Amino acid sequence: EIVKEIRFPLMSQKEFASVVFDSYILSYQEFGDMMKYYNDVLFSPLPYKQTPRIASTLIRRCSRFKKFFQPGWNYTSCKADRVFFTVNKPVVLHGVEHFGSQGGEYAVSTEVRDSTDGSIPVTQSGSYLSVKAVTDSYYCFDVEFDRPVCLVENREYELVSLIKGPQSSSGGEGEKTVDCQGVQFTFRSPGSGTNGTSDNGGQFPAFLFS
């Protein structure tokens, strides 16, 4: 899973052949698929990201909880964690931070739905390992979108994540409205049939935006 995070397709063919081949990080088949990719004869999708990485200094985080709880938040195979949200200015959403646990690995399928017309402008799935949050006491991981989504001001969206994995931390004392460096995020709880996340607590400790 770590190797899949390396953006091999963004390398030049010369750089790939001279550096990656000698590192033995890829199998013979994987190396062959990349050579086919460079020569336009690969007819199956590559498992590696192909979008340029955006400098982290450009991405801001909107944190929505004041309190954090130790692992005890459970997941089921049929109920997703959900929350509705709006922004008062047009922004680009790059991803969402999720709670985890020490050494925890999670399989996650995340999507953003437009509540106005029911469309789904972005989906992202993968396996993620938790790391210690830089500024807080919980473990977490970021689900970053391969294609960041442009959010329209004052339009309501629904964030949905179906998560499989061990118990995780969770948040509490969330506010319905949070001001984040000039952008106002407003949250609304979903109805019944969810895994328990609301505007006041649960999942999604931070939103990654620019």
Secondary structure, 3 states (H helix, E strand, C coil): CCHHHCCHHHCCHHHHHHHHHHHCCCCHHHHHHHHHHHCCCCCCCCCCCCCCCCCHHHCEEEECCCEEEEEEECCCCCCCEEEEEEECCCEEEEEEEEECCCCCEEEEEEEEEECCCCCCCEEEEEEEECEECCCCCCEEEEEEEEEEEEECCCCCEEEEEEEECCCEEEEECCCCEEEECCEEEEEECCCCCCCCCCCCCECCCEEEEC
